[in-house]
Amino acid sequence: MVRAIKNNKGYIMKTFKDIKFEAHKVGKGAIQGLLMLDNGIELSVVAGEGMYSTGKGGVREAINKVEDASSFEVAIFDQAGNFIGADNDLVLGWQSREDIDKLIQIHS
């Protein structure tokens, strides 16, 4: 049984499983998924060649489907499209599915 994750207001939140991945529009050998949260914050989750991610082929190697990725690179944007980053880092590398669920919870 999958337990729903709730935010600090008690609402059921989106999770990593809600992210729909496609071939990255710019990066060859990479995938990208976008997730818009109810408050207008958007997560861009990518994995693949040259990105801060890990797949079956190794670190920063090509990934063509989400099942082949074990860690991802994440960028978070506010409602105006500006990066939200900790300590001036614009992206968070090597994020697991569980790490991404925590980021969703924090920013929901």
Secondary structure in CASP SS format (residue, H / E / C, confidence):
PFRMAT SS
TARGET T0000
AUTHOR 0000-0000-0000
METHOD secondary structure of the structure
MODEL  1
M C 1.00
V C 1.00
R C 1.00
A C 1.00
I C 1.00
K E 1.00
N C 1.00
N C 1.00
K C 1.00
G C 1.00
Y C 1.00
I E 1.00
M C 1.00
K C 1.00
T C 1.00
F H 1.00
K H 1.00
D H 1.00
I C 1.00
K E 1.00
F E 1.00
E E 1.00
A E 1.00
H C 1.00
K C 1.00
V C 1.00
G C 1.00
K C 1.00
G C 1.00
A E 1.00
I E 1.00
Q E 1.00
G E 1.00
L E 1.00
L E 1.00
M E 1.00
L C 1.00
D C 1.00
N C 1.00
G C 1.00
I C 1.00
E E 1.00
L E 1.00
S E 1.00
V E 1.00
V E 1.00
A E 1.00
G E 1.00
E C 1.00
G C 1.00
M C 1.00
Y C 1.00
S C 1.00
T E 1.00
G E 1.00
K C 1.00
G C 1.00
G E 1.00
V E 1.00
R C 1.00
E C 1.00
A C 1.00
I C 1.00
N C 1.00
K C 1.00
V H 1.00
E H 1.00
D H 1.00
A E 1.00
S E 1.00
S E 1.00
F E 1.00
E E 1.00
V E 1.00
A E 1.00
I E 1.00
F E 1.00
D C 1.00
Q C 1.00
A C 1.00
G C 1.00
N C 1.00
F E 1.00
I E 1.00
G C 1.00
A C 1.00
D C 1.00
N C 1.00
D C 1.00
L C 1.00
V C 1.00
L E 1.00
G E 1.00
W E 1.00
Q E 1.00
S C 1.00
R H 1.00
E H 1.00
D H 1.00
I H 1.00
D H 1.00
K H 1.00
L H 1.00
I H 1.00
Q H 1.00
I H 1.00
H H 1.00
S C 1.00
END
